């Protein structure tokens, strides 16, 4: 059985596009207006997507439900497997008590509240985003700053604002891995190649934001004048993070970008403060100086090394697994990357592969729509994170029972988040194979030269809805790529802009606002947090849109090519 997609099932393009967008509208209303839970909203949107596919697009039921099933499995392996084990790694550091040592190192860094915000909210928050993703950076850094004496609401606002530049590479690069795997067939590229190109492109957009976010944070915390007093620290944190973010995203691996950039920023701040300190220590009004504590330099350095050991193991594990993509032409016995890929399993989804036919203007001529699936058992960042968590756990003295119990707790902790991921991916696959995504792409192509600007706000809307850049890339990534192809724009730029624009929606996502408020015991303050972050979110998304517009028109040399 073969079935040909219809891109204008309701006749007029924009009427068809409005009907094609019904699953997204249902998700928006259920999540943002009625305030249903994320998993319930996703379930309603999935039912709507299937209804649109069956009733509007006249898609055969076997193909519709087959695409939904493939989306679920894709969610299990390509998204949930990575996200789950990234969170598990973090939970192991907590269960072994090593995370408490990290908090002590951070707390003893400086008495100046501005420097504490740069270290904890910006740098350490980025490390947590790079490893675990989700809402963990907001919850943990907000709680840490509140415990150190920051006003609770201010602590959450800082955590939300800081959780921007690193989000595109969060969860060991999961948003870009998902984007690459979903859009590679559309662009006729290999999945790993598409991921590398998107990583490089995002790495040529978000470092601009990383340069300004530290100054932005200190201005929100203490004002413009107080920010200028610590400009060496502001410049050091931003420049160190942005430089390593660019290098890692273009020349190392999407999975290591945030981890390396965050550690570089923390190390740069530590080195700077060995030679420079602000002229006056800034504290909150009425706050007294803490009592002095004596701790030898050697002892402090040993404590710091002890605290960061799990992350060193994680970096080493990811580095070794990606060594073949970093250093070309390695001897076979040294190229661990090729050895890990030998365990890959590639198969065609039964009953769906090549049974859907695409046609102009989406493709140059009638062509079957492939439905292949790759399970990279050993190469996946999720597998690497699992191995690193076990190795680090044993190195920290954990017994097998503790690691197993932590695994079970993580599974319980993430049960609804995992269910949401599965349904979001099912929605994406149903929309892709029914033709709804293509309809939306053709409609957005009518925006013409301003599409790159709209592209950023589409990503922003997606993260606002789902709270996840990976989920946003699942929903809108293929649509962005198709729209760009219709406009003769570079699809790599469009997909990357969806990712980069999406990160600015993180600070106003209802899920993250709730996580931040709960972390400081201020449930019910979500409205106040939204009012303090919404305008910044819009403005920063506009910055991403302008960067994308310039790259599409004037700075085209910045776009990587296969």
C-alpha positions in Angstrom: 0.0 0.0 0.0 1.3 3.5 -0.9 -0.4 6.7 -0.1 0.3 10.2 -1.6 0.4 13.2 0.8 -2.0 16.1 0.1 -0.6 19.4 1.3 -3.8 21.4 0.8 -6.6 19.1 2.0 -9.0 21.9 2.8 -8.4 23.8 -0.5 -6.8 27.1 0.5 -3.3 26.9 1.9 -3.9 28.9 5.0 -7.2 27.2 5.9 -5.3 23.8 5.5 -2.5 25.2 7.7 -4.9 26.3 10.4 -6.5 22.8 10.5 -3.0 21.2 10.4 -2.0 23.2 13.4 -4.9 21.9 15.5 -2.7 19.5 17.5 -0.4 22.4 18.4 -3.3 24.7 19.3 -4.8 22.0 21.5 -1.5 21.6 23.2 -1.2 25.4 23.7 -4.7 25.7 25.1 -4.6 22.7 27.3 -1.2 23.6 28.8 -1.3 27.3 28.9 -4.9 28.3 29.3 -6.7 25.3 30.9 -3.5 24.5 32.8 -3.7 20.7 32.4 -0.6 18.7 33.2 2.0 18.3 30.5 1.3 14.6 29.9 -2.4 15.1 29.8 -2.1 18.0 27.4 0.2 15.9 25.2 -2.3 13.0 25.2 -5.1 15.3 24.0 -2.8 16.8 21.3 -1.9 13.3 20.2 -5.6 12.3 19.8 -6.1 15.5 17.9 -3.1 14.8 15.6 -4.5 11.3 14.8 -7.9 12.8 14.1 -6.5 15.4 11.8 -4.5 12.8 9.9 -7.4 10.4 9.6 -10.3 12.8 8.9 -8.6 15.8 7.1 -5.7 14.2 5.4 -7.5 10.9 4.7 -4.4 9.0 5.8 -4.9 5.3 6.1 -5.3 4.2 9.7 -2.5 1.6 9.5 -0.1 4.4 8.4 -1.3 6.9 10.9 -1.0 4.5 13.9 2.2 3.1 12.5 3.8 6.6 12.4 2.6 7.2 16.0 4.1 4.0 17.2 7.4 4.8 15.5 7.4 8.2 17.2 7.0 6.6 20.6 9.9 4.2 20.0 11.9 7.2 18.7 11.1 9.0 21.9 12.2 6.0 24.0 15.6 5.7 22.4 16.6 9.0 20.9 15.2 11.3 23.6 14.2 9.5 26.8 17.3 7.2 27.0 19.6 10.2 26.9 17.5 12.5 29.2 16.9 9.8 31.8 20.5 8.8 32.2 21.7 12.4 32.3 19.4 12.9 35.3 20.5 9.6 36.7 24.1 10.7 36.6 23.2 13.8 38.6 21.2 11.8 41.1 24.1 9.5 41.7 26.3 12.5 42.7 23.5 13.5 45.1 23.0 10.0 46.5 26.7 9.6 47.2 27.0 13.0 48.9 29.5 14.3 46.3 27.0 17.1 45.3 27.3 18.5 48.9 31.0 18.8 48.4 30.4 20.7 45.2 28.0 23.1 47.0 30.6 23.8 49.7 33.2 24.6 47.0 30.8 27.0 45.3 29.7 28.7 48.5 33.3 29.4 49.5 34.2 31.0 46.2 33.5 34.7 47.1 31.5 36.8 49.6 30.4 39.2 46.8 26.9 38.4 45.7 27.6 39.4 42.1 30.4 36.9 41.8 28.3 34.3 43.5 25.5 34.8 40.9 28.0 34.5 38.0 29.5 31.3 39.4 26.3 29.6 40.5 23.5 30.8 38.3 25.5 31.2 35.1 28.4 28.8 35.2 27.3 26.0 37.5 23.7 26.2 36.1 25.2 25.6 32.6 27.0 22.6 33.9 23.8 21.1 35.3 22.0 21.9 32.0 24.7 20.2 30.0 24.5 17.1 32.1 20.9 16.7 33.2 18.9 19.4 31.4 15.2 19.7 32.2 14.4 21.9 35.1 17.2 20.7 37.3 19.5 23.7 36.8 16.7 26.1 37.8 15.7 24.1 40.9 19.2 23.4 42.1 20.8 26.8 41.5 17.8 28.7 42.9 17.8 26.6 46.0 21.5 27.0 46.5 21.4 30.8 46.1 18.4 31.1 48.5 20.3 29.0 51.0 23.3 31.3 50.7 21.1 34.3 51.5 19.7 35.6 48.2 16.1 36.7 48.4 14.2 33.6 47.2 12.2 35.2 44.3 15.4 37.0 43.1 17.2 33.7 43.2 14.7 32.0 40.9 14.7 35.0 38.5 18.4 34.8 38.2 18.3 31.1 37.7 15.7 31.4 35.0 17.6 34.2 33.2 20.9 32.3 33.3 19.3 29.1 31.9 19.3 30.4 28.4 22.6 30.2 26.5 23.3 26.5 27.5 19.9 25.1 26.8 20.5 24.3 23.1 23.2 21.8 24.1 21.5 20.6 27.3 21.1 17.0 28.4 24.4 16.0 26.6 23.4 17.7 23.4 20.0 16.0 23.2 18.0 18.8 21.4 20.5 18.8 18.5 20.7 15.0 18.4 16.9 14.8 18.1 16.9 17.6 15.5 19.5 15.9 13.4 17.8 12.5 13.5 14.4 13.9 12.5 15.5 16.2 9.7 18.4 14.2 8.2 16.1 12.3 5.8 14.5 15.6 4.6 17.9 17.0 3.8 19.3 13.7 2.4 22.1 13.6 5.0 23.3 11.0 7.5 21.9 11.6 11.0 25.3 12.1 12.6 26.3 14.5 9.9 23.1 16.6 10.3 23.6 16.7 14.1 27.2 18.0 13.6 26.0 20.7 11.1 23.3 21.9 13.5 25.7 21.9 16.4 28.1 24.0 14.4 25.4 26.5 13.4 24.0 26.9 16.9 27.6 27.3 18.0 27.7 30.4 15.7 24.6 31.9 17.2 24.3 31.4 21.0 27.8 32.4 21.9 26.7 36.0 21.2 24.1 35.6 23.9 26.6 33.9 26.2 28.7 37.1 26.0 25.9 39.3 27.2 24.1 37.1 29.7 26.6 37.5 32.6 26.3 41.3 32.4 22.6 41.0 32.0 22.4 38.9 35.2 24.4 41.3 37.3 22.3 44.3 36.1 19.1 42.5 37.1 20.7 41.6 40.5 22.4 44.9 41.4 22.0 47.5 38.7 24.0 48.9 35.9 26.5 50.8 38.1 27.2 47.8 40.3 27.7 45.7 37.2 30.5 48.0 35.9 32.3 47.5 39.2 32.8 43.8 38.4 33.2 44.1 34.6 36.4 42.0 34.6 34.5 39.0 36.1 31.5 39.6 33.8 33.8 39.7 30.7 35.8 36.7 31.9 32.7 34.5 32.5 31.0 35.4 29.2 34.1 35.3 27.0 35.4 32.0 28.5 32.0 30.3 28.1 31.3 31.7 24.6 34.8 30.8 23.3 34.6 27.2 24.5 31.0 26.9 23.4 32.1 27.8 19.9 35.1 25.5 19.8 33.3 22.5 21.3 30.2 22.8 19.1 32.2 23.1 15.9 35.2 20.9 16.5 34.5 18.4 19.4 30.9 17.2 20.1 27.4 18.5 20.8 27.3 16.3 23.8 30.3 18.0 25.5 29.6 21.6 24.7 27.9 22.8 27.9 30.0 20.7 30.2 33.3 22.0 28.7 32.0 25.6 28.4 30.7 25.7 32.0 33.9 24.2 33.5 36.0 26.7 31.4 33.9 29.6 32.7 34.2 28.4 36.3 38.0 27.8 36.0 38.4 31.3 34.4 36.5 33.0 37.2 38.6 31.1 39.8 41.9 32.1 38.2 40.7 35.7 37.9 39.8 36.0 41.5 43.3 34.8 42.5 44.6 38.1 41.0 41.7 40.4 41.2 38.8 41.3 43.6 36.1 44.0 43.3 37.0 47.2 45.1 34.1 46.7 47.5 32.2 43.5 48.4 28.6 44.0 47.4 25.9 42.5 49.6 22.2 42.9 50.0 20.9 45.9 52.1 21.2 45.2 55.8 23.3 42.1 55.3 26.2 41.6 57.6 29.6 40.1 56.6 29.9 36.4 57.4 32.3 35.2 60.0 35.8 34.4 58.6 36.6 30.8 58.0 40.2 29.4 58.0 40.9 26.8 55.3 44.3 26.1 53.9 44.8 26.6 50.1 46.1 23.1 49.6 43.1 21.7 51.5 40.7 23.8 49.5 42.2 22.6 46.2 42.0 19.0 47.3 38.4 19.5 48.2 37.6 21.0 44.9 39.3 18.2 43.0 37.4 15.7 45.1 34.1 17.5 44.4 34.5 17.6 40.6 35.7 14.0 40.1 32.4 12.6 38.8 32.2 15.3 36.1 35.8 14.5 35.1 34.8 10.9 34.6 31.8 11.9 32.5 33.9 14.2 30.3 36.5 11.5 29.8 33.8 8.9 28.9 32.1 11.2 26.3 35.5 12.2 24.9 36.6 8.7 24.4 33.3 7.7 22.8 33.6 10.6 20.3 37.3 10.5 19.7 36.9 9.4 16.1 34.9 12.5 15.3 37.4 14.8 17.0 40.6 13.3 15.6 40.3 12.1 12.0 42.3 9.1 10.5 43.0 7.4 13.9 44.4 3.8 13.8 41.6 1.3 14.0 42.6 0.1 17.4 42.4 3.7 18.8 39.2 4.7 17.1 36.7 3.8 19.8 34.0 5.7 18.0 34.0 3.3 15.0 34.1 0.3 17.4 31.0 1.6 19.3 29.1 2.2 16.0 29.6 -1.5 15.0 26.8 -2.3 17.5 24.3 0.1 15.7 21.1 -1.5 14.6 19.4 0.2 11.6 16.0 -1.1 10.4 13.0 0.1 8.4 9.8 0.6 10.2 7.4 -2.2 9.0 4.3 -1.0 7.2 5.5 2.6 7.0 8.9 2.7 5.3 8.4 4.0 1.7 4.6 3.6 1.9 4.1 7.4 2.1 4.8 9.4 -1.1 5.9 13.0 -1.1 5.7 15.2 -4.1 6.5 18.8 -5.4 6.9 21.4 -4.0 8.2 19.5 -1.0 10.4 17.2 -3.2 11.7 17.7 -6.7 9.6 14.8 -7.9 7.4 12.1 -6.4 9.5 10.2 -3.9 8.8 7.7 -1.1 9.2 8.9 2.4 11.7 6.7 4.2 10.9 5.5 7.8 14.2 4.1 9.0 15.3 3.9 12.6 18.8 3.7 14.1 19.5 2.3 17.6 23.1 3.2 18.5 23.3 0.9 21.5 26.9 1.8 22.6 27.4 5.2 21.0 24.3 7.0 22.4 25.1 9.7 25.0 22.5 8.0 27.2 24.6 4.8 27.3 27.8 6.8 27.9 26.1 8.7 30.7 24.9 5.4 32.3 28.4 3.9 32.1 29.9 7.1 33.6 27.4 7.2 36.4 28.2 3.6 37.4 32.0 4.2 37.2 31.7 7.4 39.1 29.4 5.8 41.6 31.9 3.0 42.4 34.7 5.6 42.5 32.7 7.5 45.1 32.3 4.4 47.2 28.7 3.6 46.2 27.5 0.0 46.6 25.5 -1.7 43.8 22.4 -1.5 46.0 22.6 2.3 46.1 23.1 2.6 42.4 20.1 0.4 41.7 17.9 2.2 44.3 18.9 5.6 42.7 17.9 4.2 39.3 14.5 3.3 40.6 14.0 6.7 42.2 15.0 8.4 38.9 12.5 6.3 37.0 9.8 7.3 39.5 10.9 10.9 39.4 10.7 11.1 35.6 7.7 8.9 34.9 5.4 11.7 33.7 8.2 13.5 31.9 9.0 10.4 30.0 5.4 9.8 29.1 5.2 13.4 27.8 8.3 12.8 25.7 6.8 9.7 24.1 3.5 11.5 23.2 5.3 14.6 21.9 7.4 12.5 19.5 4.3 10.5 18.5 2.6 13.8 17.6 5.6 14.9 15.6 5.8 11.7 13.6 2.0 11.7 12.8 2.2 15.3 11.6 5.3 14.5 9.5 3.9 11.4 7.7 0.4 12.7 7.3 1.6 15.9 5.6 0.5 18.4 8.3 4.1 19.5 8.9 4.6 20.1 5.2 1.4 22.1 5.0 2.6 24.3 7.9 6.0 24.6 6.3 4.5 25.8 3.0 2.4 28.3 4.8 5.3 29.7 6.7 7.3 30.0 3.5 5.0 32.8 2.5 6.6 35.0 5.1 9.5 35.4 2.7 12.6 37.3 3.7 11.4 37.7 7.3 11.2 33.9 7.8 14.5 33.7 9.9 12.9 36.2 12.3 9.7 34.2 12.6 11.8 31.1 12.9 13.2 32.2 16.2 9.8 32.9 17.6 8.4 29.6 16.5 11.2 27.9 18.5 10.4 30.3 21.4 6.7 29.3 21.3 7.6 25.6 21.3 9.7 25.8 24.4 7.1 27.9 26.2 4.6 25.2 25.5 6.7 22.1 26.2 9.5 23.4 28.5 12.0 21.4 26.4 14.2 22.4 23.5 14.3 18.7 22.4 10.5 18.5 22.3 10.4 21.8 20.4 12.8 20.4 17.8 10.6 17.3 17.5 7.5 19.4 16.9 8.8 22.2 14.7 12.2 21.1 13.5 11.0 19.4 10.3 8.6 22.2 9.6 11.3 24.8 9.9 13.6 22.8 7.5 10.8 22.3 4.9 9.9 26.0 5.1 13.5 27.0 4.5 13.8 24.7 1.5 10.7 26.3 -0.1 12.3 29.7 0.3 15.7 28.6 -1.0 17.2 29.4 2.5 19.7 27.1 4.2 17.8 24.5 6.1 20.6 24.1 8.6 20.2 27.8 9.6 16.4 27.3 10.0 16.7 24.2 12.3 19.5 25.9 14.3 17.4 29.0 14.7 14.5 26.9 16.0 16.8 25.6 18.6 18.5 28.9 19.5 15.2 30.8 19.6 13.7 28.1 21.7 16.1 28.5 24.6 14.6 32.0 25.3 11.2 30.4 26.0 12.7 28.3 28.8 12.6 31.2 31.3 8.8 31.6 30.9 7.7 28.0 30.4 5.0 27.2 33.0 6.9 24.0 33.9 10.1 25.8 34.7 8.3 28.6 36.6 6.6 26.0 38.7 9.9 24.1 39.3 11.7 27.3 40.3 8.9 28.4 42.7 8.7 25.0 44.3 12.4 24.8 44.8 12.4 27.8 47.1 9.1 27.0 48.8 7.2 29.8 47.0 4.5 27.9 45.1 1.9 30.4 43.9 4.6 32.9 42.9 4.7 31.8 39.3 2.8 34.8 38.1 5.4 37.1 39.7 8.2 35.2 38.1 6.5 35.4 34.7 6.1 39.2 35.0 9.8 39.6 35.8 11.1 37.4 32.9 8.6 37.8 30.1 9.9 41.0 28.6 13.5 39.8 28.7 12.4 36.6 27.0 10.8 38.5 24.1 13.8 40.8 23.7 16.4 38.0 23.7 14.4 36.0 21.2 14.4 39.1 19.0 18.2 39.1 19.2 18.3 35.5 18.0 16.0 36.4 15.2 18.1 39.3 14.1 21.3 37.2 14.2 19.5 34.6 12.1 18.3 37.2 9.6 21.8 38.6 9.2 23.2 35.1 8.7 20.6 34.4 6.0 21.3 37.6 4.1 24.7 39.2 4.8 26.7 36.8 6.9 26.0 33.7 4.9 29.7 32.6 5.3 28.8 31.7 8.9 26.6 28.9 7.8 28.4 25.5 7.8 28.1 23.2 4.8 28.2 19.4 4.5 
